[in-house]
Amino acid sequence: MKKYMKNAIEIAKKGVRKGNSPFGACIVKGKTVIAVAHNTVLKRKDATDHAEINAIHKACKKLRNHELRGCTIYSTTEPCPMCFSAIHWAKIDKIVFGTKIADVKKLGFSELTISAGKMKKLGRSKVKVRGDYMRKKNLELLKMWEKKKGKTY
Amino acid sequence: MKKYMKNAIEIAKKGVRKGNSPFGACIVKGKTVIAVAHNTVLKRKDATDHAEINAIHKACKKLRNHELRGCTIYSTTEPCPMCFSAIHWAKIDKIVFGTKIADVKKLGFSELTISAGKMKKLGRSKVKVRGDYMRKKNLELLKMWEKKKGKTY
């Protein structure tokens, strides 16, 4: 499992170097990586271009299916309610995330303060959720972004 | 205001005729229509292609900005949590919707049962929300879709 989260962290770092926000995602089916993507909101100037949305878009295209049953998504940070809901719609089986929404809210991101766990409970979604995965490595990613000069949100 | 919701209904009907789900959205800034879009999940095989996401994508591209301040979005049905959150991220001022999430859940759509009002409250979002707008016309749209043979979700 570690290598899939490492993929998500690596693509997020690539995104940060290009001037994007520090978020990455990796979608896996069985042992096959289907899609990796970083956040592109700032560089592509699109509010919906979160890492998870970009990864789902790529995965749907690759598998030619709007349903991604049997897949797991690795997110460097807990998916926001937009991404959680997109994961629900895509019928992805499981979410594994590193840092929490609360961690990035502290950094200034205007998150809707609703955790993935709360979204799952309120929306009665079947998606499995596991947090705090490789938290240390994911915190390092956020620190890398924090140190960057001229960053925007 | 009516003509903007009519735009959303018309594009949704166009989408239904092409085999898509019965949802449309129209984004307006001042008196200018910035973008209209229908749901394309089934035809483009992408789980994230809800009408509102498609409309935000088009509007961001048109205005070359990931923030759509000063805009109002007209949705034929209450935005799902994915779309509500996308609207929050895009910093759209106001949502005006017709039918409710509860109406389309009855039709078989696997909605996360969280209303836009609840999302706003829980997420402490500043976006204004007005529902039940032109409800009758929007219910007619859902009925048009219900009568269609061979529909999928």
Interface residues (C-beta under 8 A of the other chain):
Chain A: V41 L42 R44 K45 D46 A47 T48 D49 H50 I53 I56 H57 C60 K61 R64 N65 H66 E67 L68 C80 P81 M82 C83 F84 S85 A86 H88 W89 A90 K91 S110 L112 T113 I114 K118 M119 L122 G123 R124 S125
Chain B: V41 L42 R44 K45 D46 A47 T48 D49 H50 I53 I56 H57 C60 K61 R64 N65 H66 E67 L68 C80 P81 M82 C83 F84 S85 A86 H88 W89 A90 K91 S110 L112 T113 I114 K118 M119 L122 G123 R124 S125
